[in-house]
Structure formats: C-alpha cells, structure tokens
Amino acid sequence: MDQYQKLLDENNQQREELQQKSKELQEAKDSLEKSVQRRIETLEIRNHVLQISQGILDVLPVVVFGIDPEQTIVHCNESGRSLFPYTGMGPLGNDRYEVFTKPVNDLIDRIDTERQPKAEIVVGPQRFRGEVRKLHETISQGIVLVLIPEV
C-alpha cells in the first residue's frame, strides 16, 4: 500500500506540473498573439502612410523619380509615368539609361562629383529645371531626380 500511495503522490505531482506547464504555455501563446497583433497593426499603419505618401507624390505638379544604387528606377509619380511612359508598366524596374534622355542621365551622373547638381532639361516640348539629391544612406540608398516644369 505504501508503494501505491507513492505512485498516487507522484501522479498528482506530475499532474500539477503538467497543469503549470500548460498554464505557462497558454500565457506564452497569449503574449505571442498580442505581439503579432501589435505588429500587424503597425504594418497596417505603415502601409496606409505609404499609400497616402504615394497619393501625395502622384498629385504633385513635378516629376519625381527614385533610383537605386544599381541605377534601376524604383519609384516614380504620375507625372513621371506620363513624361516617360516607356512600357506598359511605365519606367519602374527599368535601367535609367534605357528610359531617360542623355541630358537627364548626364545630370544624374553629376551626383558623383557635385553635391546637388541642377540643370535645365528639355524633354519633348517641355522645359524643366532638373535637380538630383542623394538619399540619406542610413535610411535608404539611391537618389531622387526631380524635374520641375518651367512655365
């Protein structure tokens, strides 16, 4: 009988340990779910901000392009897509040397020797004041090209 009681005691102890582990596991699961939910909410806010930012860029009366360090066009606003339609998807994803005119590419190339190169640019019948800026390398890399229509 003594051995039987010992087994019962061990069984009760293991049941209590199992209940404790189950409680800890549930608390970890709840914490993870809260963390995931906060992350989802943060990503939804960031996505909303990006959509608004793109909307703002699209209505600007200037041409804006983002170019990565590999010289690929990674961003453009509606004015940029209209000025350089290039293909069905527009200039995005294409090498800037294939999309832009020589004067535009020459202006961009000057970023290696000048801090903020500027130039008068003609694209089709339109005259622009072109400006190039480097992105802050701690945040993102590449350059921004802005073409401001001259009236």
Buried (B, 14 or more C-beta within 10 A) or exposed (E): EEEEEEEEEEEEEEEEEEEEEEEEEEEEEEEEEEEEEEEEEEEEEEEEEEEEEEEEBBEBEBBBBBBBEEBBBBBBBBBBBEBBEBEEEBBBEBEBEEBBEEBBBBBBBBBEEEEEBBBEBEBEEEBBBBBBEEBEEEEEEBBBBBBBBEE
